[in-house]
Amino acid sequence: MNFARKIVDAEKLIGIIELPADFKKKQVEIIVLPPHQPLKRKNKKKHKSSFIDELIRNPIKTDNFVPLSRKEIYER
């Protein structure tokens, strides 16, 4: 990834970007990056929906359901 980096006096940035008060009258480092863009994947494989994916999207509703306690989850 390409980027640019430079150290300048904060006073040069007044009117361009809002800085916290404790940054004023000091030197600051500027790093310029391109906007975030999702990575493009080569050979995109479509995710096949699994039984778990389906349950997460559409949970089964039951009466008198009591979730496990933290202790019960970790008991073996």
C-alpha positions as CSV (number, residue, x, y, z in Angstrom):
1,M,0.0,0.0,0.0
2,N,1.3,3.4,-0.9
3,F,1.2,6.2,1.7
4,A,2.8,9.6,2.4
5,R,4.2,10.6,5.7
6,K,5.5,14.0,6.9
7,I,6.2,15.9,10.1
8,V,5.0,19.5,10.1
9,D,4.2,22.3,12.6
10,A,0.6,22.0,13.7
11,E,0.0,25.7,12.9
12,K,0.2,24.9,9.2
13,L,-2.9,22.7,9.6
14,I,-5.1,25.3,11.1
15,G,-8.2,25.7,8.9
16,I,-7.5,22.4,7.2
17,I,-8.2,19.9,9.9
18,E,-9.4,20.3,13.5
19,L,-6.7,19.3,16.0
20,P,-7.0,18.7,19.8
21,A,-5.8,21.7,21.8
22,D,-2.8,19.9,23.2
23,F,-1.5,19.3,19.6
24,K,-1.5,23.0,18.7
25,K,1.9,24.8,18.7
26,K,3.7,21.4,18.4
27,Q,5.0,19.3,15.6
28,V,2.6,16.6,14.3
29,E,3.0,13.7,12.0
30,I,0.7,13.5,9.0
31,I,0.1,10.1,7.3
32,V,-1.9,10.1,4.1
33,L,-3.6,6.9,3.1
34,P,-6.1,6.1,0.4
35,P,-9.7,5.5,1.6
36,H,-10.5,2.0,2.8
37,Q,-11.6,-0.2,0.0
38,P,-12.6,-3.9,0.5
39,L,-10.0,-6.3,-0.9
40,K,-10.9,-7.8,-4.2
41,R,-10.5,-11.6,-4.0
42,K,-9.5,-13.6,-7.0
43,N,-11.4,-16.7,-7.7
44,K,-14.3,-15.7,-5.5
45,K,-16.1,-18.8,-4.2
46,K,-19.6,-18.3,-3.1
47,H,-20.1,-19.3,0.5
48,K,-22.4,-22.3,0.7
49,S,-25.0,-21.8,3.4
50,S,-24.7,-24.4,6.2
51,F,-27.1,-25.7,8.7
52,I,-25.5,-23.4,11.4
53,D,-25.8,-20.4,9.1
54,E,-29.4,-21.1,8.7
55,L,-30.0,-21.5,12.4
56,I,-28.3,-18.2,13.1
57,R,-30.5,-16.4,10.6
58,N,-33.6,-18.2,11.8
59,P,-33.3,-19.4,15.3
60,I,-35.8,-22.1,16.5
61,K,-38.1,-20.7,19.1
62,T,-39.2,-23.0,21.9
63,D,-41.2,-22.5,25.0
64,N,-39.5,-22.7,28.4
65,F,-36.0,-22.3,26.9
66,V,-33.3,-21.8,29.5
67,P,-29.8,-20.9,28.2
68,L,-26.8,-22.6,29.8
69,S,-25.0,-20.8,32.5
70,R,-21.4,-19.9,32.0
71,K,-20.4,-22.7,34.4
72,E,-22.5,-25.2,32.4
73,I,-20.9,-24.1,29.1
74,Y,-17.4,-24.9,30.4
75,E,-18.2,-28.1,32.3
76,R,-17.0,-31.3,30.6
